[in-house]
Amino acid sequence: MLYNAYELQRTMLSGAAAWASITSELLTNPSLPIGHFRFAPIMASALEVFAHATAPRGKPAFGIEAVAVGAKVHRVTESIVLHKPFGNLLRFSHEGLPDNAPRLLIVAPMSGHYATLLRGTLSRMLEHAVVYITDWSDAKMVPTEVGRFDLDDYIDYVIEFLEFIGPGAHALAVCQPSVPTLAATAIMAGQKNSCRPASLTMMGGPIDTRESPTTVNDVAMQRPISWFEHTVVATVPLTYPGAGRKVYPGFLQLAGFMSMNLGAHLMSHYAMFKHLVRGDEDSADSTKAFYDEYRSVCDMTGEFYLQTVETVFQRHALPKGEFVHRGSVVDLGAITDTAILAIEGERDDISGLGQTKAALKHTTSLPPERKKYFMAPNVGHYGIFNGRKWREEIAPVVENWIAQHQAKARLKAVA
């Protein structure tokens, strides 16, 4: 009933958004007499904010057509290189890259938003690397006959993607996938898989949520897993290809994120309204662009969500040495040569300070020279992988780490 109620509300708001948008245009039409009244710009701006806030959204496109490297602009090519039911592997490159450019797998979160949330991460790293990214599917669009998708499957996908890219590649995991990507690296190391990553960068990841617990962590710990199963897991309605599949709906995930900083979101929309009243379209469009991406959400499978909550946030299985994949315990001590970089934001209110850094403590067999920690001052969760500080302060750290261990990987291959 939860999903059906949401669909009914979405349909109603979609019609209201359309009417609000039309009315806003009429109120600002200079050829109509009403547009010359003083109240018209105020009403039009309010209706435009409402229309934007309630309009339905689908999956955004990456839309990266070109990348600037120094004074040169290079055309970007995007292609699907591996198709899987629950997510494709995309490849981005441009003609300005040398033949020996690093190959980087960006593992995007499966946490309610599409991989396009990492557009800024991708475009910045694309300047000097061939970038692959996990483009996870919206679970409601995957037919039930395809089967389940849980945390074990997620790890299997990461391993398969790394094997497809080949030996010597690097991996970068943003937030939630830090745990399964670190586990995948340990599994591949234990199996002496030649395609294990040369380096692994984890940014704002919940490796050990016992360190500096945040509101997100507290919510996961305050209730039993049965509460999550019966309260926030819903059934996909008949209008979608995945009808009958149990999912954690994206709209619930978005509601949770919005409620954490509701005041800030309300002020952002009020600022948008004032920009529109003043005719400052550029400032208003900047806010619109952010929320177009932020409100574009997708569902994740119920089994993946529940297993992640229980394993990562309630049992802390990976740092305690109790994480099991396909019946075998994952040993972080098996990682001996994958260089690990842990990045955290000083003001991260989703993954607290120390949670990602914990990976360096638990990879006990990795030499100190293959470990690095970077704390970004005055940076929140989203600022770690997007925005000016990401581009100018954090990305160079990642690039230098990759370059350092790219050279070591080539020397090892020659030897």
N, C-alpha and C positions, 0 to 999 in steps of 0.2 A: 504493500500500500504506500510505503514511503516514496518509492520511485514514481509511482503513478500520480501521487499528489504533486510531486515536483513537476512532472511533465504537464499537468493541468495548469499549474501556476505559470510555468514557462510559456505555454501557449497564450495565456491571457496577457502576460506582460509583453510578449512579442507584438501582439496587436496594439497594445497601448504605446509601445515604443515607436511603432510605425506612425500612429496618429500624432504623437508628440513631435516626431521629426518633421512631418508634413506641416504641422501648425507653426513650428519654429521657422521654417522656410517662408511661410506666408507672412509671418510677422516682420520679417526682415526684407521682404520684397519691396524695393523702392518704387515699383510701379503701382503698388496698392496704397490707398490712402491711410490704412491702419499703420503702415510702417513709419509714418511721420509723427505718430503720437509718442510722448516721452516714455510711456510704460512699455512700449513694444520691445525695445532691446532687452529689458529686464525679463519680461515674460519669455521671450524667444531664447534667451540664455538658459533660463531655468528649465525649459522644455528640452533644450538640446542636451543638458547634463543628464536629465532623466532618461531621455532616449538612449544616450550612450551607455548609461548604467544598466539598462534593462534589455538591451538588444541581444538576441541570441548570437552565439559565437561558435565557429567550427574550428578545425585544426588550422593553425596559421602555417604559412610557408616560411622557409628560412629566408628566402629572398636575398641571398648574398650574391650579387651579380659581379662585383669587383672588389679588389682589395688593394690598398695603397701600401707599397713598400718603399720607404724613402720618397723620392720624387716621382717614382713610377707607379702607374696604376695597371693592375693586371686583371684580366677577365677570369672569373672563377667558374669552374665546371663542377656540377653536382650530379652524382649518379648513385643509384641503388646497386650495390655490388653483391649483396647477399640478402635473400628474402626469407623471412621466417614468419610463422603465423602470429607470434606475439611481438614482433619487432624486426625491422629491417636494419641492415648495416649500410649507412650512407658514407660516401667518399667525396671529399672536397679537395680540389687542387687548383693550381694555376700555372701558367707557362713560365713564371718567373722563378720557380723553385728549382734548385739544382738537382741533379740525378741522385745525389746522396743525402737529400733532405730527410730529416727524421720523419718517421711514420708514427702518428699519435692517435690512440683510441681514446675518445672522450666517452666515458660511461655516464649517460644522463640519468637523472633520478626517475624512478617510476613511483611518483608520489602525488599524482593529481594533475600536474602540468605536463605539457608536451615537451619534447626535447628542444623545441624552438626557444624555450626559456633560456637556453644556453647559447643563443645566437651571438651575444657579445663575446662569450668565451671562445666560441668556435672561430669567429672572424679574426680575433686577435691572434690566436695560435696559428691560424692559416697563413699569416704573413711569412712564417719561416718553416712550416711543416706541412706535410700531407696529412690532412685530418680526417679521421673516420669517427662517426658518432652513432650511438645506439638510438634508433628512432622507434621507441616503444609504441605499440598499438594501443588504441582505446579498447579496453576489454569488452565493452558493450557491442563493439563491431566485429568481434571474433566469434564465429559460430561455436556452439557447445560441442559439436562433433570433433572439433580440433583437440579437445581435451583440456586438462588443467594446466595451470602455470603457477608454480610456487617458488619459494626461495631457492630450492635446489635447481629448478629449471633456469632461474635467473643466472645462477653461477655457471651452469652449463652453457648458456648463451654467451656469456663473457669469454669463457674458454674457447668456444667455437669461433668467436669473432677474432680473438687473438691468433688462433691457429690459421685463420683465413688470411690475416694480414701478414703473418710470417715472423720468423726470428728477428730479434733486434728491435721490435716495436716498443713504444712507450705507452703507458696508460695514465689517464687522468680521471679521477672519480670525484664528482661534485655531490656533497651531502650524503643522502641515503645510500647510494651505491658504493660508498667507501667500504662498507662491511662486506658485501658479496664480492667486490673486486679484490680486496685483500685476501679473502678466503680462496678465491680462484687462483690468485698468485701463489698462495701456500700449497694448494693442491698441485698445481703445475710444477712447482719447485720440488715437491716430494716425489713426483713422477719423472723428474728430470726431463720435463717437456721442453724442447728446444725453443718453443714459442713463448715461454714465460717472458713477461715484460722486462726490458732492460732497466726501466725505472717506473715507479708508481708514485704519482702525486695524488694526495687526498686532501680535499678542501672542505672544511666545515662538516666532517663526517662523524657519525655517532659510534665510533669504535668502542668506547667505554663510557656509557651515559651515567656511570656513578660519579664521574668527574664533573663538578659544577653543574648539577642538574638544572634544567630549564623548565618552563611551564609545560612544554611539550613532553618532556620526560616524566614530569610529575603526573600528568594526566594518564600516561600509560601505566604508571605504577599504582595508581589509586583504585583501579578496578580490575576484577578478574577477566581473563580472556573470554569467558562466556558472555560477559556484559558487552564486549565489543562485537562478538558474533551475533548477538540478538538485537543490538541497538543500532549499529552503524553499517552492518552488511545488509544489502538489499538485493532484490532479484530484478534483473533487466527485463523491462516490459516487452510486449510482443512487437512493438514498432521498430525494434532494432535487430540486426542479424544475430546478436548474441542473446536473444531472448531466452530466459530461463537460467542464465549464468548468474552465480552469486558474485557480487562485486562490492567494493567500497567505492561509492559514487564520487566522482570528481567534485560535484557541487557541495558535498559535505566537507571534503577536504578544503575547498575554497572558503566555505563558511567558517571553518576553524581558523584558517590563517587570517581572514579578515577580522574576526573577533579578537584576535590577539593584539591588534593595533587599530582598533575601530576608530579611535579618536583621530589618529593620523590619516586614515583613509577618508574620514568625513571632512577633515580640513583640506585634503588634496582636492576633493570635489568642490568645496566651497571656493578654493583658489581658482579652480577651473572656471567656475561660474563668474567670478570677478574678472578674469582674463577675457571671457567672452563679452561681458558687458562693456569693457573698455575697448574691445576690438583687437585685443592682443591674441590673434589666432595662432601664432607660433608657439607661445607658451601653453595655450590650451591644447594644441595638437600634441605637444610633448607629453602632457599628462594622459591624453587619450591613448597615445601609442603604448605607454606603460600598461594601462589597464586593459587594453585590447589583448595584450599578451597574458597579463596576470589573471584575467577572467576566463581565458581559454583553458578549460579543464577537461580531463578525461578520467575514465574509470580504471581501477586496477582490480585484478581478480581477488576475490575474497580470501582464497587460501594464501596468496602471497602476502596480503595485508596482515592477516591474523598471525601467520608464521613470523613475519618481521616484528610485529609488536611483541609477541611472546619471546622470541629468540634473542632479539637485539635489545629491546627496552625493558623487558621484565626479568629475563634470566641472565642477561649479560654473558651469553654463552661463549662468544669469541674470546674476549679477554680472560675468561675463566678457564679456557682450554676445554670447553664442553660443546663447542659448535660441531654439529654432525652434518655431513653431506653424503647422501646416498649410502648411509649406514656406517660411514667411517668418520672418525674424529679428525677435524682439521688442525694440523700442527703448524702454528705460526713459526716455530723454530726451524721448519724446513726451508724457510727463506734465507738464503745465504749470499745471493749476488744481485738481487733486484734492489736497486737503490730507491730508498723511500724518502719522500718529501711530504711533511705534514704542514698544512697551512690553516691557520685559524684567524678569525676576526675578533678584535678586542671587544666589540660590542655585539657579538653574535647572540641573539636571544632564542635561537633554535638549537644549535649545537654549542654548548658552553665551552669555555676555555679548558683545555686539557683533554677533551674527549677525543679529538683527532690525534693529538700528540701522544696519546696512550699507545698508538700503534708502534712507536719507536721503542717503547719499553718492552712490549710483548714479542717483538721480533728479536729474540735473544741471540740468534746465531748470525745476525747481520753485523758486519764490522762497523764501528763508529763512523768511519769515513764515507759510508754508504747511507748515512742517516742525516737528515737535516730538518730543522724546525724553523718556521717563519710565522711570526704573529704580526698581522697587519694592524697598525694603530688606528683607532677611531673608525673602524670598519664593521658594519653589521653583516648579517648573513648573506644578503643578496649582493652586497658590495664586494664580497670576496671574489665573485666570478663575473661581475658586470659593472660597468661604469668607469669613471675616470681613474679611480685608484686601482682598479683591476688592470686597466690598460697600462698605466704608467708605473705602478709600484709593485704589483703582484706578478703580473705576466712575465716581466723580465727575470724574476727569481725562478719561475718555472722553466723558462727558456734556457737559462744558464745551467740549471740542473740537468735538463735533458741533453744539452750540448756536451756537458762534462761527461756524462755516462754514455752518450752516443759514441764518443771517441773511444771509451773503454770497451764498448761492445764490439767495435770494429777491430780493435787490437786483439781481443779475445778470439774473434772469428778467424783472423789471420793465423794466430798461434795454433 
